[in-house]
Every structure is written in structure tokens, then in C-alpha cells.
Amino acid sequence: MKDGVLPELVVITGPTATGKSTLGIHLAKAVDGEIVSADSMQVYMHMKIGTAAPTIDEMCGIPHHLIGFVPPRDDYSVARYVKEAANCVDDILQRGKTPVIVGGSGLYIDSLIKGRNFSARGDVSLRRKLEKEFDHTGGSAMLEKLREIDADSAAKLNANDKKRIVRAFEAFQTTGKPISQHDRETVTHPQRYSAVRFALSFSDREVLYSRIDRRVDDMMSRGLTDEVISLLDMGVSRGNTSMQAIGYKEISAVLTEGTEEDKTGKIKDAVDKIKMESRRYAKRQLTWLRRHDDVVWIIWNDSPDFNSAVGKIMELLNEKK
């Protein structure tokens, strides 16, 4: 790395079912790169089908990092991701190769590039205790209590936002500083990497939605239900972070509620809900990406054209040299 010049990453992102994994592999071949996943659920073991994690054959010999290495009963956070992904990226750079960041978890990608300093690392046992307190006392009481230690954060939250209220208390109790102070310090923290971001989408939203529906049907035919059953048999509960993933959440609800006779019809309803939630997630991913002025969009028509996309990306990267 030259003095004063940030190491550069290539990012392939976009909503679900747009071909990110395949394009990432094509690009990694072209740039002598290795892929670092930026998918918050592909990190988990035993969850290949529902997270659409690439298989060994699909990886085509390209090294992939941060896929399938976390036990599904463990919590995984953006703080841990930034630390582990940065270690991967730095190692790839030191070996003279190009890190290609591939995934649709926008917060993970942004936090990695910015090098966010998550000094509020978190404490799972404390979080569970705070969640129980929230359930017992109510959101309004917790929010009023938060105003006493972190008025800035409290002003931005509503009483129903359990996750963020609990997080604010957890940050304060583990670090002694309000989470709003951590946020202010993050803004002034120097960026860790520069990045060229390429985001994939389709010119016709209905084409994207159709691809999402077909992907869900494919996951079901490949055994998503059996994958969820296996996780439940391992002792993974519906409260674990891994089970909050779209697909797992809906199927596990059916499998753990009602009678056997009810389940066949409810599985069909669950599949419809998975498709709906996947489409909503894709909309949120697009909204997140549109906030970034530096994104280079690659817009497919009816289907992805990976060779053309790699050519466009390589042309732009060469211009930046």
C-alpha cells in the first residue's frame, strides 16, 4: 500500500437473486482475487440451502471466506464481521491478490469499508437479561430509563423498538459510554478501505420478483424443510439469530406449532410468506443502496450477462489505475 493511499476493495452487491455469487466468481477469476462473503446468514454452518451459499463446485476453485463457519446456536454481529472480514481482506492484500466482497448485507459492507470501531462489543447474557426486563417493564418505561443515561439515543427511538433500546443499554453497561457517543466517534474515525461498488438489479422489478419466487421454490425442492428440521434437532431454537433468517423463521414456526395434520397446508402458506418477505427484503436492499452516490449499477434485462458485466467492471477498474 502506498503512503496515504487506502487499499482498494471491489464490491459486488445488490438484492437477493440478482446473480451476485456467480458474478463474484467470474470477477475473481479476472482480477486474481478471492471472495469475502458479506452475507449475514451465510456465516452459519448447516444452512446452505436457505442462505443460497455457493457449493464447492459452484466456487470453481476460487477461495471463499466467511461462509459456513459459525455454529447456528451462536449469535453473530456486525462487530464480529468487521473484525473477521478485515483480517481476511488484509491477508488477501498481503498476498498480492484482490479482495472481492460479495453479498447483500449493506450494513456489513458499509461497516467493513469504514472500519467502524465497535468498542461496544456486546454481552449475550446481559442482552438476554435486558430483553427480559423490557418484556416485564414495557418499552415506555425502558425508554424513559434510557433518557437518563443517553438522551440523544432515546430521542431517536420509539417505545416499540425493543432491539435498539436493549442495544443502547447493553452498550452503556459494557463500555461505560452511551451508544450515541460511540456513533459520534465512528463518524470521525478514518475510513479503512476505499472501494468500487457494483450493485446488481433488473430493469423490470417483476423479473426480479419472479426470480425470487423461483429461488424459493428451488430451495424447497432441494430440501429446505429438512434443513430446518436438522437445525431444530441440533437444539437450535427459534430465538437464535440464525433462525431469524427468511425461510428458516417461517418454516420453523410451522414445524414447532400445531398438529402434524396441520403442517402440510401450513408449509404451503409458509412458502408464500417466504416469497413475500424475500421480495420485501429485496426492496429494502435497493433502498439502502440508493443512498450511496458511489454505486455503479449493473442493470440486467431478462437475465444476467456475466461476461458483459465483467468486461464493464474491468474497464472501470483499469481506468482507475
C-alpha positions in Angstrom: 0.0 0.0 0.0 1.3 3.4 -0.9 1.6 6.0 1.8 -1.7 7.8 2.2 -3.5 5.5 -0.2 -6.2 3.3 1.1 -6.2 -0.4 0.0 -9.0 -0.9 -2.5 -11.8 -3.4 -2.5 -14.1 -4.5 -5.2 -17.7 -4.9 -4.0 -20.5 -6.9 -5.7 -23.8 -6.3 -4.0 -27.5 -5.9 -4.7 -30.7 -7.5 -3.7 -31.3 -11.2 -3.4 -31.5 -13.4 -6.5 -29.6 -11.0 -8.8 -26.6 -13.2 -9.5 -24.1 -11.7 -7.0 -22.3 -15.0 -6.2 -21.9 -16.0 -9.9 -20.6 -12.6 -10.9 -18.3 -12.5 -8.0 -16.7 -15.8 -9.1 -16.3 -14.6 -12.7 -14.7 -11.4 -11.5 -12.4 -13.0 -9.0 -11.0 -15.1 -11.9 -10.4 -12.0 -13.9 -8.7 -10.0 -11.2 -6.8 -12.9 -9.4 -9.0 -12.3 -6.4 -10.5 -14.1 -3.5 -14.1 -13.7 -2.3 -15.0 -12.4 1.1 -18.7 -13.0 1.8 -20.9 -10.1 3.1 -24.0 -12.2 3.9 -25.1 -12.1 7.5 -26.7 -15.6 7.3 -24.2 -17.4 5.1 -21.8 -17.3 8.0 -23.7 -20.1 9.7 -22.9 -23.8 9.4 -25.6 -26.3 8.2 -27.6 -23.6 6.5 -26.5 -23.9 2.9 -29.9 -24.3 1.1 -31.8 -21.4 2.7 -29.0 -18.9 2.5 -28.1 -19.8 -1.1 -24.5 -20.4 -0.1 -22.4 -21.4 -3.1 -21.4 -25.1 -3.2 -17.8 -26.2 -3.6 -18.5 -26.9 -7.3 -20.0 -23.5 -7.8 -17.0 -21.8 -6.2 -15.0 -23.0 -9.3 -11.7 -23.1 -7.3 -12.0 -19.5 -6.1 -11.2 -19.2 -2.3 -14.3 -18.1 -0.4 -14.1 -16.7 3.1 -16.6 -16.3 6.0 -19.1 -18.9 4.7 -20.4 -21.7 6.9 -18.1 -21.3 9.9 -20.3 -20.2 12.8 -22.4 -22.7 14.8 -26.0 -21.9 14.3 -26.7 -21.6 18.0 -24.2 -18.7 18.2 -25.1 -15.1 17.9 -23.2 -13.3 15.1 -22.8 -9.5 15.0 -21.7 -6.8 12.6 -18.9 -6.1 15.1 -17.5 -9.6 14.8 -17.9 -9.5 11.0 -15.9 -6.3 10.6 -13.1 -7.8 12.7 -13.0 -11.1 10.8 -13.6 -9.7 7.4 -10.9 -7.1 7.8 -8.5 -9.9 8.8 -9.4 -11.8 5.6 -9.1 -8.7 3.4 -5.7 -7.7 4.9 -4.4 -11.2 4.4 -5.6 -11.3 0.8 -3.9 -7.9 0.1 -0.7 -9.0 1.7 -0.6 -12.0 -0.7 -0.9 -9.6 -3.6 -4.4 -10.6 -4.6 -7.7 -8.7 -4.9 -10.4 -8.9 -2.2 -13.8 -9.2 -3.9 -16.6 -8.5 -1.3 -19.8 -10.3 -2.4 -23.1 -10.1 -0.6 -26.3 -8.2 0.1 -25.9 -7.2 3.8 -25.4 -3.5 3.3 -24.6 -2.7 6.9 -21.8 -5.3 6.9 -20.3 -3.9 3.7 -20.5 -0.3 4.9 -19.1 -1.1 8.3 -16.1 -3.0 6.8 -15.2 -0.2 4.4 -15.5 2.5 7.0 -13.5 0.4 9.5 -16.1 1.0 12.2 -14.7 0.7 15.7 -17.2 -1.4 17.6 -15.8 -0.9 21.1 -19.3 -1.7 22.3 -18.8 -5.4 21.6 -21.8 -6.8 23.4 -22.6 -9.3 26.0 -25.1 -12.0 25.2 -26.0 -12.8 28.8 -26.6 -9.1 29.6 -28.6 -8.7 26.4 -30.9 -11.6 27.4 -31.4 -10.0 30.9 -32.2 -6.7 29.3 -34.7 -8.3 26.9 -36.5 -9.9 29.9 -36.5 -6.5 31.6 -38.0 -4.9 28.5 -40.7 -7.6 28.3 -41.5 -7.2 32.1 -41.5 -3.4 32.4 -42.5 -2.4 28.9 -40.9 -0.3 26.2 -42.1 3.1 27.5 -40.5 2.5 30.9 -37.3 1.3 29.4 -37.2 4.3 27.1 -37.6 6.7 30.0 -34.8 5.0 31.8 -32.6 5.3 28.7 -33.2 9.1 28.7 -31.3 9.3 31.9 -28.1 7.8 30.5 -28.3 8.5 26.8 -30.8 11.3 25.9 -29.6 11.5 22.3 -30.3 7.9 21.6 -33.6 7.9 23.4 -34.8 10.8 21.3 -34.4 8.8 18.2 -36.2 5.7 19.3 -39.8 4.7 19.9 -41.1 2.6 22.8 -41.7 -0.4 20.5 -38.1 -0.6 19.2 -37.0 -3.4 21.6 -33.8 -4.3 19.7 -32.3 -0.9 19.7 -33.4 0.1 23.2 -31.8 -3.1 24.6 -28.7 -2.5 22.4 -28.3 1.1 23.9 -28.4 -0.3 27.4 -26.1 -3.1 26.6 -23.5 -0.7 25.0 -23.6 1.6 28.0 -23.3 -1.2 30.6 -20.5 -2.9 28.8 -18.4 0.1 27.9 -19.5 2.9 30.3 -20.2 5.2 27.3 -23.6 5.9 25.6 -24.0 4.3 22.2 -24.6 7.8 20.8 -21.1 8.7 21.8 -19.8 5.5 20.0 -21.7 6.6 16.9 -20.1 10.1 17.0 -16.7 8.7 17.4 -17.3 6.4 14.4 -18.2 9.3 12.2 -14.8 10.9 12.9 -12.9 7.6 12.5 -10.8 7.5 9.3 -12.1 5.2 6.6 -10.2 1.9 6.5 -10.6 0.9 2.8 -11.6 2.5 -0.5 -14.0 0.6 -2.6 -15.5 0.4 -6.0 -19.1 -0.8 -5.5 -21.1 -2.5 -8.2 -24.8 -3.2 -7.5 -26.9 -5.6 -9.5 -30.6 -5.3 -10.3 -33.1 -5.8 -13.0 -34.7 -3.2 -15.3 -38.1 -4.7 -14.6 -38.9 -5.2 -10.9 -41.3 -8.1 -11.8 -38.4 -10.0 -13.3 -36.6 -9.7 -10.0 -39.7 -10.9 -8.1 -40.2 -13.8 -10.4 -36.6 -14.9 -9.9 -37.0 -14.6 -6.1 -40.1 -16.8 -6.3 -38.3 -19.4 -8.4 -35.4 -19.4 -6.0 -37.7 -20.1 -3.1 -39.3 -23.0 -5.0 -35.9 -24.3 -5.8 -34.9 -24.2 -2.1 -37.9 -26.1 -1.1 -37.3 -28.8 -3.7 -33.7 -29.1 -2.6 -34.8 -29.8 1.0 -35.1 -26.5 2.9 -37.7 -28.1 5.2 -35.3 -31.0 6.1 -32.5 -28.4 6.7 -34.7 -26.6 9.2 -35.7 -29.9 10.9 -32.0 -30.8 11.2 -31.3 -27.5 12.9 -34.1 -27.9 15.3 -32.9 -31.4 16.1 -29.4 -29.9 16.9 -31.1 -27.8 19.5 -31.2 -24.6 17.6 -34.2 -22.6 18.8 -36.5 -20.2 17.1 -34.9 -17.5 19.2 -31.4 -17.9 17.8 -30.2 -15.3 15.4 -29.7 -17.9 12.7 -33.4 -18.8 12.8 -34.4 -15.2 12.1 -33.3 -15.7 8.5 -36.0 -15.6 5.9 -37.1 -19.1 5.2 -35.9 -20.6 8.4 -38.1 -18.4 10.5 -41.3 -19.3 8.6 -40.6 -23.0 8.3 -39.5 -23.4 11.9 -42.8 -21.7 13.0 -44.8 -24.3 11.2 -42.7 -27.2 12.4 -43.0 -26.2 16.1 -46.6 -25.2 16.2 -49.9 -27.1 15.6 -50.5 -30.8 14.9 -49.0 -33.0 12.2 -52.2 -32.8 10.2 -52.0 -29.0 10.1 -48.4 -28.9 8.8 -48.8 -29.8 5.1 -51.2 -26.9 4.3 -49.2 -24.5 6.6 -46.0 -25.3 4.8 -47.6 -24.1 1.6 -48.6 -20.9 3.4 -45.1 -20.5 4.8 -43.6 -20.8 1.3 -45.9 -18.0 0.1 -44.8 -15.9 3.1 -41.1 -16.6 2.4 -41.6 -15.3 -1.1 -43.4 -12.2 0.1 -40.7 -11.5 2.8 -37.9 -12.1 0.3 -39.5 -9.5 -2.1 -39.8 -7.0 0.8 -36.2 -7.7 1.7 -35.1 -7.0 -1.9 -36.9 -3.7 -1.7 -35.1 -2.8 1.5 -31.8 -3.7 -0.1 -32.4 -1.5 -3.1 -33.4 1.4 -0.8 -30.2 1.0 1.2 -28.1 1.0 -1.9 -29.7 4.1 -3.4 -28.4 6.1 -0.5 -24.9 5.7 -1.9 -23.7 8.0 -4.6 -20.6 5.9 -5.4 -22.5 2.8 -6.5 -22.1 1.7 -10.1 -25.3 0.0 -11.2 -25.3 -3.1 -13.4 -28.9 -3.5 -14.6 -29.9 -6.8 -16.2 -32.8 -7.1 -18.6 -34.4 -10.6 -18.7 -31.3 -12.5 -17.4 -27.8 -11.8 -16.2 -25.0 -11.3 -18.7 -21.9 -12.1 -16.6 -19.3 -11.8 -19.4 -20.6 -8.3 -20.3 -20.6 -7.3 -16.7 -17.1 -8.5 -16.1 -16.0 -6.5 -19.1 -17.6 -3.4 -17.8 -16.1 -3.8 -14.4 -12.6 -4.5 -15.7 -12.8 -1.4 -17.9 -13.8 0.8 -15.0 -11.1 -0.7 -12.7 -8.4 -0.2 -15.4 -9.5 3.5 -15.7 -8.9 4.0 -12.0 -5.3 2.7 -12.1 
